[in-house]
Amino acid sequence: MKAFVLRSYGPPDVLDLRDVGKPVPGDDEVLVRVRATSVQPYDWHLMRGEPYVARLMAGGPGLRRPDIRVLGADMAGQVEAVGRDVTEFSPGDEVFAMLRQGGFAEYVCVREAELAPKPGNLSFEQAAAVPLAACTALLGLRDEGRIQQGQRVLVNGASGGVGTFAVQIAKAFGAEVTGVCGPRNVDLVRSIGADEVVDYAKEDFTRKGRRYDLLLDIAGSRPVSACRRALTREGTYVVVGGPGGRWLQPVGHVFSALAVAPFVSQRIRLANVVRCKRTKPNLLTLTELIEDGKVVPVIDRCYPFEEIPAAIGYVEEGHAAGKVVIAL
Ligand SMILES: NC(=O)c1ccc[n+]([C@@H]2O[C@H](COP(=O)([O-])OP(=O)(O)OC[C@H]3O[C@@H](n4cnc5c(N)ncnc54)[C@H](OP(=O)(O)O)[C@@H]3O)[C@@H](O)[C@H]2O)c1
């Protein structure tokens, strides 16, 4: 089968399209023919091995060379074969999953415990947009943020892959939502349900004098101390992402948030989807929201499989409006 193999750390041309062996499913695994995958900042962080500080951390991507050979954290596809202990899926079933790695290939093996039926009302491309980004938004709002109906919620970075899901999920939980985005995406963020949109080129949400119960910080564009000004006294700040950087960021932003947590009245939490163990139940919850029409994936661009390096280059620019997906 064909797969993009990561040769070394570096820019998108370190990804080689090669013939590699087709994986064989273990007893509790399902072999899926990948029909679509998606690209996110997670891929280029792993591709470049940046920030460098992450290479030194436990569970990091590898000190000198990447440990991961095939990137690609999301997948939607069709079951090709199942291991002998698999009971829930059969060949031909349409499925999706958050893989963390391996999605930039024609086939992938997924544990049955991590695979979910594809939402019936989505194409493969739309379904591949969901797993990592929407699970992050759900984790940040519901689990770490403890979102409640009627709360005032601010989503900083509302127009990107995670943000477009976060705005819709927060609305589905009955919150009053403010989205922060750039000038090109104000209409987009309003169209997906935000009650108020702040254009960061015109206004600084931390200086508007409004206070929110929950701030989901995806962009990490303002210092944590400034963000806390925009929270109620008992409000919750959930850090998801931060500014880009080669050496430290966004890790520095995350640490600066967590470092003040014990000393302030506000709750400060980190959403880390890669460490989340409840991926399958979360995909099933998202499927309900999607099939009820409360959440619709926003797709900026769809690239063919051969153009995965170009798609990663586009996501690296940092201004995708929704998700960037790959069709196989
Ligand atoms: N913790 C986790 O588990 C987890 C999971 C997924 C992602 N992340 C992190 O979350 C971040 C975003 O991921 P993503 O997939 O949503 O990325 P994305 O699709 O590339 O979106 C990034 C968005 O950031 C917005 N943005 C840029 N500058 C901004 C500013 N000054 N103020 C507000 N928004 C700004 C852009 O909006 P405009 O184009 O409108 O400027 C763009 O839509 C990344 O740092 C990523 O690594 C963390």
Ligand as a Chemical Component Dictionary entry (heavy atoms), coordinates in Angstrom:
data_LIG
# 
_chem_comp.id                   LIG 
_chem_comp.type                 NON-POLYMER 
_chem_comp.pdbx_formal_charge   0 
_chem_comp.three_letter_code    LIG 
# 
loop_
_chem_comp_atom.comp_id 
_chem_comp_atom.atom_id 
_chem_comp_atom.alt_atom_id 
_chem_comp_atom.type_symbol 
_chem_comp_atom.charge 
_chem_comp_atom.model_Cartn_x 
_chem_comp_atom.model_Cartn_y 
_chem_comp_atom.model_Cartn_z 
_chem_comp_atom.pdbx_ordinal 
LIG N1  N1  N 0  -4.408 20.352 23.601 1  
LIG C1  C1  C 0  -4.830 19.542 22.653 2  
LIG O1  O1  O 0  -5.136 18.371 22.882 3  
LIG C2  C2  C 0  -4.938 20.113 21.257 4  
LIG C3  C3  C 0  -5.691 19.452 20.290 5  
LIG C4  C4  C 0  -5.834 20.054 19.044 6  
LIG C5  C5  C 0  -5.194 21.263 18.786 7  
LIG N2  N2  N 1  -4.425 21.825 19.733 8  
LIG C6  C6  C 0  -3.755 23.121 19.488 9  
LIG O2  O2  O 0  -4.763 24.105 19.307 10 
LIG C7  C7  C 0  -4.313 25.081 18.386 11 
LIG C8  C8  C 0  -5.326 25.249 17.264 12 
LIG O3  O3  O 0  -5.565 24.023 16.615 13 
LIG P1  P1  P 0  -6.541 24.008 15.347 14 
LIG O4  O4  O 0  -6.579 22.626 14.830 15 
LIG O5  O5  O -1 -7.814 24.704 15.654 16 
LIG O6  O6  O 0  -5.672 24.940 14.365 17 
LIG P2  P2  P 0  -6.081 25.660 12.989 18 
LIG O7  O7  O 0  -7.160 24.891 12.332 19 
LIG O8  O8  O 0  -4.818 25.918 12.275 20 
LIG O9  O9  O 0  -6.734 27.032 13.451 21 
LIG C9  C9  C 0  -5.986 28.026 14.020 22 
LIG C10 C10 C 0  -6.894 29.244 14.153 23 
LIG O10 O10 O 0  -6.236 30.162 15.005 24 
LIG C11 C11 C 0  -6.786 31.425 14.683 25 
LIG N3  N3  N 0  -5.944 32.522 15.127 26 
LIG C12 C12 C 0  -4.728 32.885 14.671 27 
LIG N4  N4  N 0  -4.306 33.978 15.324 28 
LIG C13 C13 C 0  -5.292 34.301 16.221 29 
LIG C14 C14 C 0  -5.452 35.315 17.201 30 
LIG N5  N5  N 0  -4.519 36.270 17.388 31 
LIG N6  N6  N 0  -6.591 35.340 17.941 32 
LIG C15 C15 C 0  -7.539 34.403 17.770 33 
LIG N7  N7  N 0  -7.455 33.417 16.843 34 
LIG C16 C16 C 0  -6.333 33.365 16.095 35 
LIG C17 C17 C 0  -6.908 31.425 13.179 36 
LIG O11 O11 O 0  -8.019 32.228 12.888 37 
LIG P3  P3  P 0  -7.986 33.386 11.750 38 
LIG O12 O12 O 0  -7.629 32.706 10.453 39 
LIG O13 O13 O 0  -9.380 33.898 11.796 40 
LIG O14 O14 O 0  -6.908 34.339 12.154 41 
LIG C18 C18 C 0  -7.146 29.937 12.839 42 
LIG O15 O15 O 0  -8.447 29.729 12.412 43 
LIG C19 C19 C 0  -2.931 24.633 17.943 44 
LIG O16 O16 O 0  -1.976 25.275 18.772 45 
LIG C20 C20 C 0  -2.925 23.151 18.231 46 
LIG O17 O17 O 0  -1.635 22.627 18.418 47 
LIG C21 C21 C 0  -4.283 21.299 20.972 48 
# 
loop_
_chem_comp_bond.comp_id 
_chem_comp_bond.atom_id_1 
_chem_comp_bond.atom_id_2 
_chem_comp_bond.value_order 
_chem_comp_bond.pdbx_ordinal 
LIG N1  C1  SING 1  
LIG C1  O1  DOUB 2  
LIG C1  C2  SING 3  
LIG C2  C3  SING 4  
LIG C2  C21 DOUB 5  
LIG C3  C4  DOUB 6  
LIG C4  C5  SING 7  
LIG C5  N2  DOUB 8  
LIG N2  C6  SING 9  
LIG N2  C21 SING 10 
LIG C6  O2  SING 11 
LIG C6  C20 SING 12 
LIG O2  C7  SING 13 
LIG C7  C8  SING 14 
LIG C7  C19 SING 15 
LIG C8  O3  SING 16 
LIG O3  P1  SING 17 
LIG P1  O4  DOUB 18 
LIG P1  O5  SING 19 
LIG P1  O6  SING 20 
LIG O6  P2  SING 21 
LIG P2  O7  DOUB 22 
LIG P2  O8  SING 23 
LIG P2  O9  SING 24 
LIG O9  C9  SING 25 
LIG C9  C10 SING 26 
LIG C10 O10 SING 27 
LIG C10 C18 SING 28 
LIG O10 C11 SING 29 
LIG C11 N3  SING 30 
LIG C11 C17 SING 31 
LIG N3  C12 SING 32 
LIG N3  C16 SING 33 
LIG C12 N4  DOUB 34 
LIG N4  C13 SING 35 
LIG C13 C14 SING 36 
LIG C13 C16 DOUB 37 
LIG C14 N5  SING 38 
LIG C14 N6  DOUB 39 
LIG N6  C15 SING 40 
LIG C15 N7  DOUB 41 
LIG N7  C16 SING 42 
LIG C17 O11 SING 43 
LIG C17 C18 SING 44 
LIG O11 P3  SING 45 
LIG P3  O12 DOUB 46 
LIG P3  O13 SING 47 
LIG P3  O14 SING 48 
LIG C18 O15 SING 49 
LIG C19 O16 SING 50 
LIG C19 C20 SING 51 
LIG C20 O17 SING 52 
# 
